[in-house]
Amino acid sequence: MRSIKLNSFDADIYGVLLYRDDIEAILNLYIDKSLKTAILDYANEYDSIDELKKYAGSKVSKLFIEGEKQSNYGKISVSVNNMHCNICTFDEELLGMAALISNLIRDKVRWQHKFLNPVIWLPLTILGGITIFNPFISHDINLSHFVIYSTWFCVLMNIICGIDRKFNYGIRLTRKHETGFIKANKDQLLLLIIGSVLGAVLTLIVQWILK
């Protein structure tokens, strides 16, 4: 038996929010390997992050960074499309670098990505709606209020999911410490708001059940 030596790296990461510091850290790894670097947004190619920010703005949803070796044309690429990031290389000498980039980006995955997920809340909303409006289901008054409040809570969570996924993923070409108090601490503020709403809804549900 012989172990198989891997000569490729292809990783998909979801729930990504990257700042300029993170992009510069990736580019510095390209520089350390003396790679010929291309920065693209799938429409144009840019010479630097400053030029990208000048023409594309400080918020970028799509970015492709490709590095190419001078010797044997081996390549490594990092592509970001909103919340999705892919790191790929088929060059054995760049596998370690790809793993470093992957670890760097995984550290930037937002915790809300799994909790604020429509895949969780939409089926619960549909199930609640079916339970409420199904004429063949008889409702105890307390159970009926429980289902109604729970369903409205799921509707609210779907709305929050949509807002979060539209505005809080992708790339910000500003440094994180330059974003201001609210933006820099929006994760903690969002957690506080969700916790308050969840606590209030659960309190109402318990009150209706105990009546």
BALOBA-1460 file (C-alpha; in Angstrom, 3 decimals):
// residues 211
<rec num="1" residu="m" x="0.000" y="0.000" z="0.000"/>
<rec num="2" residu="r" x="1.270" y="3.459" z="-0.927"/>
<rec num="3" residu="s" x="-0.104" y="6.788" z="0.228"/>
<rec num="4" residu="i" x="-1.428" y="9.092" z="-2.472"/>
<rec num="5" residu="k" x="0.386" y="12.401" z="-2.646"/>
<rec num="6" residu="l" x="-1.973" y="15.311" z="-3.155"/>
<rec num="7" residu="n" x="-1.000" y="17.772" z="-5.877"/>
<rec num="8" residu="s" x="-4.081" y="19.982" z="-5.856"/>
<rec num="9" residu="f" x="-6.040" y="22.186" z="-3.464"/>
<rec num="10" residu="d" x="-9.632" y="23.276" z="-4.035"/>
<rec num="11" residu="a" x="-11.556" y="24.708" z="-1.072"/>
<rec num="12" residu="d" x="-14.952" y="26.411" z="-0.920"/>
<rec num="13" residu="i" x="-15.701" y="28.648" z="2.056"/>
<rec num="14" residu="y" x="-19.067" y="30.281" z="2.738"/>
<rec num="15" residu="g" x="-20.069" y="33.205" z="4.939"/>
<rec num="16" residu="v" x="-17.062" y="35.395" z="4.155"/>
<rec num="17" residu="l" x="-16.585" y="39.069" z="5.000"/>
<rec num="18" residu="l" x="-13.099" y="40.361" z="4.120"/>
<rec num="19" residu="y" x="-11.553" y="43.763" z="4.767"/>
<rec num="20" residu="r" x="-8.636" y="45.475" z="3.051"/>
<rec num="21" residu="d" x="-6.267" y="44.107" z="5.702"/>
<rec num="22" residu="d" x="-7.247" y="40.563" z="4.709"/>
<rec num="23" residu="i" x="-6.794" y="41.206" z="0.979"/>
<rec num="24" residu="e" x="-3.380" y="42.764" z="1.627"/>
<rec num="25" residu="a" x="-2.388" y="39.732" z="3.719"/>
<rec num="26" residu="i" x="-3.260" y="37.480" z="0.774"/>
<rec num="27" residu="l" x="-1.349" y="39.695" z="-1.664"/>
<rec num="28" residu="n" x="1.684" y="39.662" z="0.639"/>
<rec num="29" residu="l" x="1.725" y="35.866" z="0.409"/>
<rec num="30" residu="y" x="1.721" y="36.202" z="-3.398"/>
<rec num="31" residu="i" x="4.635" y="38.642" z="-3.153"/>
<rec num="32" residu="d" x="6.586" y="36.308" z="-0.843"/>
<rec num="33" residu="k" x="6.323" y="33.594" z="-3.511"/>
<rec num="34" residu="s" x="7.312" y="36.062" z="-6.275"/>
<rec num="35" residu="l" x="4.116" y="35.381" z="-8.184"/>
<rec num="36" residu="k" x="2.879" y="37.483" z="-11.063"/>
<rec num="37" residu="t" x="-0.371" y="38.829" z="-9.630"/>
<rec num="38" residu="a" x="-3.606" y="39.808" z="-11.352"/>
<rec num="39" residu="i" x="-6.466" y="41.561" z="-9.525"/>
<rec num="40" residu="l" x="-9.837" y="41.417" z="-11.293"/>
<rec num="41" residu="d" x="-13.500" y="41.995" z="-10.539"/>
<rec num="42" residu="y" x="-14.660" y="39.866" z="-13.514"/>
<rec num="43" residu="a" x="-15.100" y="43.053" z="-15.558"/>
<rec num="44" residu="n" x="-11.739" y="44.818" z="-15.319"/>
<rec num="45" residu="e" x="-8.165" y="44.151" z="-14.236"/>
<rec num="46" residu="y" x="-6.487" y="46.481" z="-11.743"/>
<rec num="47" residu="d" x="-2.882" y="47.208" z="-10.858"/>
<rec num="48" residu="s" x="-3.532" y="47.648" z="-7.137"/>
<rec num="49" residu="i" x="-6.141" y="47.658" z="-4.377"/>
<rec num="50" residu="d" x="-6.148" y="51.470" z="-4.495"/>
<rec num="51" residu="e" x="-7.071" y="51.424" z="-8.181"/>
<rec num="52" residu="l" x="-9.782" y="48.839" z="-7.539"/>
<rec num="53" residu="k" x="-11.247" y="51.010" z="-4.783"/>
<rec num="54" residu="k" x="-11.066" y="54.105" z="-6.997"/>
<rec num="55" residu="y" x="-13.132" y="52.577" z="-9.802"/>
<rec num="56" residu="a" x="-15.236" y="49.940" z="-8.043"/>
<rec num="57" residu="g" x="-15.874" y="51.638" z="-4.701"/>
<rec num="58" residu="s" x="-15.173" y="50.511" z="-1.159"/>
<rec num="59" residu="k" x="-17.706" y="47.656" z="-1.247"/>
<rec num="60" residu="v" x="-16.943" y="44.867" z="-3.710"/>
<rec num="61" residu="s" x="-19.014" y="41.711" z="-4.081"/>
<rec num="62" residu="k" x="-16.803" y="39.972" z="-6.664"/>
<rec num="63" residu="l" x="-13.022" y="39.709" z="-6.716"/>
<rec num="64" residu="f" x="-10.549" y="37.353" z="-8.387"/>
<rec num="65" residu="i" x="-6.878" y="37.305" z="-7.397"/>
<rec num="66" residu="e" x="-4.620" y="35.072" z="-9.479"/>
<rec num="67" residu="g" x="-0.942" y="34.396" z="-8.928"/>
<rec num="68" residu="e" x="1.281" y="32.780" z="-11.545"/>
<rec num="69" residu="k" x="4.774" y="31.372" z="-11.124"/>
<rec num="70" residu="q" x="7.430" y="32.499" z="-13.565"/>
<rec num="71" residu="s" x="9.184" y="29.133" z="-13.775"/>
<rec num="72" residu="n" x="6.580" y="26.492" z="-14.658"/>
<rec num="73" residu="y" x="3.409" y="28.593" z="-15.004"/>
<rec num="74" residu="g" x="1.870" y="27.105" z="-11.877"/>
<rec num="75" residu="k" x="-1.105" y="29.123" z="-10.654"/>
<rec num="76" residu="i" x="-3.087" y="29.806" z="-7.523"/>
<rec num="77" residu="s" x="-6.381" y="31.684" z="-7.419"/>
<rec num="78" residu="v" x="-8.624" y="33.221" z="-4.773"/>
<rec num="79" residu="s" x="-12.099" y="34.159" z="-5.946"/>
<rec num="80" residu="v" x="-14.806" y="35.849" z="-3.900"/>
<rec num="81" residu="n" x="-18.427" y="36.058" z="-5.008"/>
<rec num="82" residu="n" x="-20.482" y="37.737" z="-2.292"/>
<rec num="83" residu="m" x="-20.405" y="35.279" z="0.642"/>
<rec num="84" residu="h" x="-18.636" y="32.473" z="-1.240"/>
<rec num="85" residu="c" x="-14.866" y="32.145" z="-1.547"/>
<rec num="86" residu="n" x="-12.853" y="29.561" z="-3.482"/>
<rec num="87" residu="i" x="-9.116" y="28.887" z="-3.155"/>
<rec num="88" residu="c" x="-7.639" y="26.711" z="-5.884"/>
<rec num="89" residu="t" x="-4.233" y="25.535" z="-7.092"/>
<rec num="90" residu="f" x="-2.925" y="22.522" z="-8.994"/>
<rec num="91" residu="d" x="0.712" y="23.272" z="-8.291"/>
<rec num="92" residu="e" x="2.366" y="21.083" z="-5.676"/>
<rec num="93" residu="e" x="4.722" y="23.860" z="-4.564"/>
<rec num="94" residu="l" x="1.792" y="26.187" z="-3.831"/>
<rec num="95" residu="l" x="-0.219" y="23.771" z="-1.690"/>
<rec num="96" residu="g" x="1.154" y="25.169" z="1.584"/>
<rec num="97" residu="m" x="0.366" y="28.712" z="0.500"/>
<rec num="98" residu="a" x="-3.184" y="27.686" z="-0.464"/>
<rec num="99" residu="a" x="-3.669" y="26.130" z="2.978"/>
<rec num="100" residu="l" x="-2.451" y="29.332" z="4.671"/>
<rec num="101" residu="i" x="-4.897" y="31.447" z="2.641"/>
<rec num="102" residu="s" x="-7.705" y="29.014" z="3.394"/>
<rec num="103" residu="n" x="-7.038" y="29.242" z="7.143"/>
<rec num="104" residu="l" x="-6.848" y="33.041" z="6.947"/>
<rec num="105" residu="i" x="-10.219" y="33.249" z="5.203"/>
<rec num="106" residu="r" x="-11.904" y="30.655" z="7.422"/>
<rec num="107" residu="d" x="-11.100" y="32.889" z="10.378"/>
<rec num="108" residu="k" x="-13.179" y="35.622" z="8.668"/>
<rec num="109" residu="v" x="-16.350" y="33.558" z="8.352"/>
<rec num="110" residu="r" x="-19.177" y="35.325" z="10.212"/>
<rec num="111" residu="w" x="-20.954" y="33.328" z="12.913"/>
<rec num="112" residu="q" x="-24.281" y="34.662" z="11.595"/>
<rec num="113" residu="h" x="-23.815" y="32.683" z="8.383"/>
<rec num="114" residu="k" x="-25.128" y="29.492" z="9.954"/>
<rec num="115" residu="f" x="-27.734" y="30.995" z="12.288"/>
<rec num="116" residu="l" x="-29.147" y="33.628" z="9.890"/>
<rec num="117" residu="n" x="-29.794" y="31.091" z="7.164"/>
<rec num="118" residu="p" x="-33.050" y="31.034" z="5.149"/>
<rec num="119" residu="v" x="-32.649" y="27.271" z="4.784"/>
<rec num="120" residu="i" x="-33.499" y="27.052" z="8.497"/>
<rec num="121" residu="w" x="-36.224" y="29.670" z="8.830"/>
<rec num="122" residu="l" x="-38.129" y="29.392" z="5.529"/>
<rec num="123" residu="p" x="-39.252" y="25.749" z="6.022"/>
<rec num="124" residu="l" x="-40.329" y="26.589" z="9.581"/>
<rec num="125" residu="t" x="-42.342" y="29.555" z="8.244"/>
<rec num="126" residu="i" x="-44.027" y="27.363" z="5.632"/>
<rec num="127" residu="l" x="-44.762" y="24.669" z="8.205"/>
<rec num="128" residu="g" x="-46.290" y="27.251" z="10.548"/>
<rec num="129" residu="g" x="-48.423" y="28.690" z="7.742"/>
<rec num="130" residu="i" x="-49.696" y="25.226" z="6.797"/>
<rec num="131" residu="t" x="-50.544" y="24.507" z="10.424"/>
<rec num="132" residu="i" x="-52.402" y="27.796" z="10.889"/>
<rec num="133" residu="f" x="-54.462" y="27.740" z="7.689"/>
<rec num="134" residu="n" x="-55.087" y="24.008" z="7.384"/>
<rec num="135" residu="p" x="-58.882" y="23.557" z="7.911"/>
<rec num="136" residu="f" x="-58.450" y="19.898" z="8.815"/>
<rec num="137" residu="i" x="-56.362" y="20.697" z="11.895"/>
<rec num="138" residu="s" x="-58.288" y="21.584" z="15.046"/>
<rec num="139" residu="h" x="-56.513" y="24.124" z="17.209"/>
<rec num="140" residu="d" x="-56.485" y="24.409" z="20.931"/>
<rec num="141" residu="i" x="-56.552" y="28.171" z="21.697"/>
<rec num="142" residu="n" x="-53.189" y="28.141" z="23.481"/>
<rec num="143" residu="l" x="-51.520" y="26.004" z="20.815"/>
<rec num="144" residu="s" x="-52.981" y="28.252" z="18.116"/>
<rec num="145" residu="h" x="-51.375" y="31.358" z="19.634"/>
<rec num="146" residu="f" x="-48.105" y="29.480" z="20.061"/>
<rec num="147" residu="v" x="-48.071" y="28.559" z="16.365"/>
<rec num="148" residu="i" x="-49.045" y="32.071" z="15.260"/>
<rec num="149" residu="y" x="-46.347" y="33.800" z="17.310"/>
<rec num="150" residu="s" x="-43.747" y="31.227" z="16.286"/>
<rec num="151" residu="t" x="-44.619" y="31.649" z="12.617"/>
<rec num="152" residu="w" x="-44.381" y="35.447" z="12.802"/>
<rec num="153" residu="f" x="-41.037" y="35.079" z="14.532"/>
<rec num="154" residu="c" x="-39.843" y="32.875" z="11.649"/>
<rec num="155" residu="v" x="-41.087" y="35.500" z="9.155"/>
<rec num="156" residu="l" x="-39.072" y="38.137" z="11.019"/>
<rec num="157" residu="m" x="-35.986" y="35.909" z="10.950"/>
<rec num="158" residu="n" x="-36.356" y="35.431" z="7.180"/>
<rec num="159" residu="i" x="-36.399" y="39.203" z="6.720"/>
<rec num="160" residu="i" x="-33.304" y="39.584" z="8.908"/>
<rec num="161" residu="c" x="-31.595" y="36.815" z="6.905"/>
<rec num="162" residu="g" x="-32.277" y="38.616" z="3.641"/>
<rec num="163" residu="i" x="-30.972" y="41.951" z="4.942"/>
<rec num="164" residu="d" x="-27.900" y="40.324" z="6.467"/>
<rec num="165" residu="r" x="-26.988" y="38.446" z="3.282"/>
<rec num="166" residu="k" x="-27.443" y="41.507" z="1.103"/>
<rec num="167" residu="f" x="-25.329" y="43.939" z="3.111"/>
<rec num="168" residu="n" x="-22.906" y="42.030" z="5.336"/>
<rec num="169" residu="y" x="-20.844" y="39.796" z="3.052"/>
<rec num="170" residu="g" x="-18.236" y="40.222" z="0.333"/>
<rec num="171" residu="i" x="-15.283" y="42.595" z="0.512"/>
<rec num="172" residu="r" x="-14.799" y="45.983" z="2.148"/>
<rec num="173" residu="l" x="-11.804" y="47.881" z="0.785"/>
<rec num="174" residu="t" x="-11.465" y="49.795" z="4.036"/>
<rec num="175" residu="r" x="-9.562" y="48.670" z="7.083"/>
<rec num="176" residu="k" x="-11.710" y="47.250" z="9.834"/>
<rec num="177" residu="h" x="-10.646" y="49.866" z="12.386"/>
<rec num="178" residu="e" x="-11.685" y="52.627" z="9.950"/>
<rec num="179" residu="t" x="-15.321" y="51.541" z="9.719"/>
<rec num="180" residu="g" x="-16.601" y="53.422" z="12.792"/>
<rec num="181" residu="f" x="-18.061" y="52.128" z="16.046"/>
<rec num="182" residu="i" x="-21.403" y="50.857" z="14.721"/>
<rec num="183" residu="k" x="-19.985" y="49.078" z="11.670"/>
<rec num="184" residu="a" x="-17.003" y="47.689" z="13.548"/>
<rec num="185" residu="n" x="-19.287" y="46.285" z="16.285"/>
<rec num="186" residu="k" x="-22.321" y="45.420" z="14.177"/>
<rec num="187" residu="d" x="-21.956" y="41.694" z="14.876"/>
<rec num="188" residu="q" x="-22.212" y="42.255" z="18.614"/>
<rec num="189" residu="l" x="-25.063" y="44.747" z="18.182"/>
<rec num="190" residu="l" x="-26.929" y="42.339" z="15.910"/>
<rec num="191" residu="l" x="-26.467" y="39.550" z="18.444"/>
<rec num="192" residu="l" x="-27.875" y="41.826" z="21.164"/>
<rec num="193" residu="i" x="-30.908" y="42.754" z="19.042"/>
<rec num="194" residu="i" x="-31.631" y="39.152" z="18.052"/>
<rec num="195" residu="g" x="-31.288" y="38.036" z="21.662"/>
<rec num="196" residu="s" x="-33.706" y="40.746" z="22.812"/>
<rec num="197" residu="v" x="-36.270" y="39.897" z="20.129"/>
<rec num="198" residu="l" x="-35.946" y="36.181" z="20.764"/>
<rec num="199" residu="g" x="-36.334" y="36.683" z="24.510"/>
<rec num="200" residu="a" x="-39.445" y="38.841" z="24.035"/>
<rec num="201" residu="v" x="-41.057" y="36.352" z="21.645"/>
<rec num="202" residu="l" x="-40.316" y="33.375" z="23.890"/>
<rec num="203" residu="t" x="-41.769" y="35.262" z="26.852"/>
<rec num="204" residu="l" x="-45.013" y="35.920" z="24.942"/>
<rec num="205" residu="i" x="-45.213" y="32.306" z="23.823"/>
<rec num="206" residu="v" x="-44.760" y="30.999" z="27.366"/>
<rec num="207" residu="q" x="-47.396" y="33.444" z="28.662"/>
<rec num="208" residu="w" x="-49.924" y="32.258" z="26.088"/>
<rec num="209" residu="i" x="-49.216" y="28.586" z="26.828"/>
<rec num="210" residu="l" x="-49.670" y="29.086" z="30.585"/>
<rec num="211" residu="k" x="-52.959" y="30.946" z="30.218"/>
